[in-house]
Amino acid sequence: MEHVEAVVIGGGQSGLAAAHALVRQGVAPVVLEASDRAAGSWPRYYDSLTLFPPARFSSLPGLAFGGDPERYPHRDEVVDYLDRYAARLDADIRIRSRAVRVESDSGGFRVDLEDGASISAGVVVAASGSFGRPYRPALPGLEAFTRQVLHVADYRDPAEFTGQRVVVIGAGNSAVQVAAELSRLSRTTLATRAPVKFARQRLLGRDLHFWLTRTSLDTAPLSRLLRTPPAQPVLDDGRYRAALTAGLPDRRPLFTGLDGGKVTWADGSTEAVDSIILATGYRPHLPYLTHVGEALDTSGRPRHRDGAALAHPGLAFVGLEWQRSLSSNSLRGCGRDAERAARRLAGRLARS
């Protein structure tokens, strides 16, 4: 069995940030990435996706994003950036290496791979992010709907929905963006449990993320003050609020039922629908930790405090939603959490 100091599971933005932080602490990590490139979920996001923060607030530690710092980078720019970051990283990155099982082993861990190989490690960082497990909520009658249902994780381009009757479910940034672009080619409704809330993307000539950074609301512990509202607002430069006002898409309360290919709305009206798109978020994807006692709760969520596993000092998490702040699962924020985790894990290795 191969023996290494540290294994980082996941080679996307969080895993790369974790590897960078470990190297800075003098630890040599092995990064395991299941796909064929160290770019996480970014290559699979929908074609029109752009970042919500500008480039100046979208860098991992050690490498600026580059280009105009005030622009909002496209999905493909992010993929290219992560490719560059991985190429410059002094770490052993192994693509097409899926971790399928982690177990505690003599004060450290054994990591089993899909190809049958195993690695022994003193510490493990679970950095497979919070975008690998699309959340599909229990909705009234969804199991009886006979037409197309897909999660926004599988959505790419509005062209395939041309002329269709489409319902997008969700009230977040992705839901509104996707519904707005679909409405140009199809008759689209945005179905939400409550009215959509908007936040201005630019205030006094500055992007909102400038003010979040300047006021420290983007970092722990102050950003926890922003977690109390039931839903985060949609960042808007004016286009999306105007689109909903114009009915492109129209916004309706969530339907009360589905049957066959028809939807029943809250007002009792019924109509045929071709496709339903669930823009309902994600949940942590950590099946490989199932056999690490008390690493996960009964719903599969990690048991941690600020990224440190409660039951296992040698296990850390990076890239979880609201791990320590509102930006913990973003390019601009995961590096801070990675540095904190790396310092703690390096200290544990030094004491062992």
N, C-alpha and C positions, 0 to 999 in steps of 0.2 A: 504494500500500500504506500502511495506517495504521502510524504509528510511535509506540510508547509506551515508557515506562521499564521496566516489569515486567509480565509476564503470569503470573497464577496459574491453573493448570489444576485445576479442581475447586472447587465452591462449597459444600461441606459444612463440617463443623466444622474440618477442617484447613486448607482454603482460606480460610475466614473468619478464622481465627487468623493465617494467613500475611499476608493483606491488612491486618489490624489492625497487625501488627508492622511491615510495610513503611511504612504511613502514619506510624507513630511515628518512623520513621527518615527521614521527609521524602520518601519515594518514592511516586509515584502509580501504583497497580497497576490493571490490568484483570483482573477475575475472570471466567473462562469456566466456566459451569455447563451441563452437557448437558441436565439436566432442566428442569422448569418452575418450580422454586423452589430457593432456596439453603438446602437442608436435607440434602444428601447422601443417604445410604442410609436415613436414619431413617424416612421415611414408608413405606418398603417392608418394615420389619421386622414380625415377627409381633405380633398384636394385644395379647397379654398382657405383652409385654416391659417390664420395669422396669430401671432402672439398678442396678448393683451398688453403687456408692458413693452416699452421701447427697447431697442437693442442694448442701450447702456445699462439697463436693469435686468438683462437676460443672459448673464455670463456665469459660468462656473469658475471656481477659484483657479487662478493661474493663467487664464487665457481670456482676453477680451473678445467680445463677439465680432468686432470689426465692422467697417463700413460706417454709414451715417448713424450716429448713436441715437438719433431721434426717430428713426424709422421703426415700423412694426414688422419684424421679420416674418417671412412666409415659412410654412412647414418645411419645405425643401431646404431653406437656408439653415434651419435648425438641425436637420439631418446632416448637412455638410459640416456644420460647426462641431457636432458631436463626433463625426469622423475625424476631424482635425484634432480634437481634444484627445481622443483615444490614441491616435498615432503618436502624439507627443508625450504620452503618459509612460512613465518608467514602471510599468507593471505588466505582469503576465496575463494577458487577456485571451481567453479561450472561447471562440465562437462555436456554435453548434454543440454546446456543452450544457445540457439541461440537468440541473439538480433535481432529483426526484425524492430524496429522503435524507434527512439529517437526524442524527442521534447523538446523545451525550456519550462521551467515550473517554474514560480515564482522565477526567479533568478538562478535556477538550471536546472535540466533536469529530464525528465521521460523516462525510458527505458522500452519498452514493449518487452516481450519474446514470443517465438513461442508457448509456452504452455499456454499463456493467462495471465501469471503473469506480474506484473509491479513493477519497482523499481524506487524510487526517489533518486537522487544523486546530491550533490553539484557541483561536477565536473565529467567529462567523458574523458577517454583516448580511442581514436580509435586506436587499435593496432592489427587489423585483417590483417595487413601486406600488402605486394604487390605481393603475390603469389596465391591469391584466385580467380583471374579472368584472365584466359589464354587469351592472345591477339591473335586474328585471323584476320590478315590483309586482305584487299581486294586485291586479287591476280587475274591476268587475267584468266578468265574461271573457277575459282575454283567452282562456283556454278553448273557448267555443268559436273564436274568430278564425275563419277559414282562408282569409287572404294573407298577403305578405305582412309579416311582423319582423322588424330587425332593430337591433340596437344601433345607436349612432356610431359605435365602434366599427360597424360593418358598412357604414355609409361612405360613399366616395364623391359622387358627382350628381347634380340634379337632373342631368340629361335623361337618365334611365327612368325618371318619373314623369316625363313630359306628358301632359294631358291627363294625368291621374288625379284622383281625389285622395289627398294625403292628410293624415293627422300626425303632428309631432307632439309628443308628450314631454313636458319639462318646462322649467322657468329660468334656467341658467343661461350662461353665455352661449354654449354650444347649441342649445335648443333654439334660441332666438336667431342665431346666425344661420343655422341650417333651414329653419322655417322661412326666413326672409329670402334666402336664395332659391328655395324650392318654389316659392310663390311666383317667381318670374316665369316658370314653365308649367306649373300645376296649380290646382285649386287647393290651397293649404290652410289648415287650421292649426293654431298653437293651443293645445289643451293644457290647462294648468289648474291646480287646486286653489290658487289665489292669484290676484292680478300681478303682473310682472313689475318688479321694481327696477328702476334704472339709476345708475350713478354716472355723472359726467366724466368722460375719460380725461378731459383736460380742464383744469381750473387755473384761472389767472395766467394762462399761457403755458402752463406746465402740466405734464401728464400726472395723473393721479398717483402713480407710483413714486414720483418725486416727493410728493407730500407725505405719503406713507413712510418713506425712508427718512425724510427730514424730521418727522415727528416721532420716529421709532415705533409707529404703530404696525410696521411690517415685521417686527422682530418680537421674540418672547422677552418679557412676559406681557408687554403692553398690548400685543395684537390679540390676546385672549379677550380683550374688551370688545372686539369686533365679532366674536363668535356667538354672542347672545341672540342676534336676530335669527329668525327661523330659516332664512335663506339669504345668500349673498346676492347683491344687486347685479344686474347686467351692466357691464361697462359699455358706454355708448358715446359716440361722437356726434350723435343727432340722427344718424341714419335709421337705427332700429326702432327708436320711439316713433319716428315719422312713418316707418313702414307699418307698424301696428296701428297707428292712428288712421292710416289710409286703408286698413283692412288687408294688407299684403305682407304677412298673413293676417287673418282675423283671429282674435283671441276669444276662446270660450272656456267656461268651467269644464272640468273633467267630465267625460261622459259617465252615464250611470249604468251602461251595459253594452255588451257586444254579443251578436248572435249571427253565425254564418259570416256573411260579408257586410253586415250592417251594424251601424253604431246608433245607440239611443242617447240623445243629449239630455241635459238636465231639464230642459223645457218640455221634454216628452217627444220631441220630433225625432224621426228616424230617417237615416239615409245610408246609401251604399258607400263604402270606402274601399279604395284599392290597396292602400298601404298604411301601416302604422309604424312610426319611427320612435323608439324609446330613447330620449336624451335624458336619462335618469341616473347618470353617474356611474360610479364604479365602487368596488369594494376591494380591500387588500387581497392579493393572490399569493397565499403562502402555504400551499398544500404540502410542501416538503417539510414543514415544521410540525406536522401532525403527531409525529412520534417523539418529539422533544417535550417531555412532560411539562405541562402548565405554560408552555410558550404561547399558546393560543387559548382563547376562551371557547365556550361551547358553540358560538356562532362563527368561529374561525378568525376572529379579530385578534391581533397581537396584544398580549398582556405586557404593558411597558409603562415606564414613566419617562417622558422626554426622550424616547428612543432606546432607553436601557431596559432590556428584558427583566421583568420582576423576579423570575425564578432562576435565571441563568446569567451570572455576571459576564460570561464570555460571549454572550449573544447581544447584538445590537440591531436596531432597525433604522433605516434611512429612507426618506422619501414618502412617508405616510402622510395622508391628508391631516392637517392640524396636528402634526407630531409635536411641534413646539410653537408654531406660529401659523398665520394664514398662508405663508409662502413656503411651508415645509416641503410640499410636493411639487415645487416649481424650480425652474432653472435658477432663479435668483435667490432661492432660499435653502435648497437642499444642501448646499455647500457648508452653510453655517452649522447645520445639524451634523453633517459628516465630520467636521472638525471636532466637535464635542465628543462624538462617539469614538473617533480615532484616538483622542487623548486618553480616554478611559480604557479602551482596549489595549493600547500600547502599555499603559501602566500595569494592567493585569498580566500581560506577557512578560514584562520585566520582573514581576514578582514570582512568576511560576518557575 
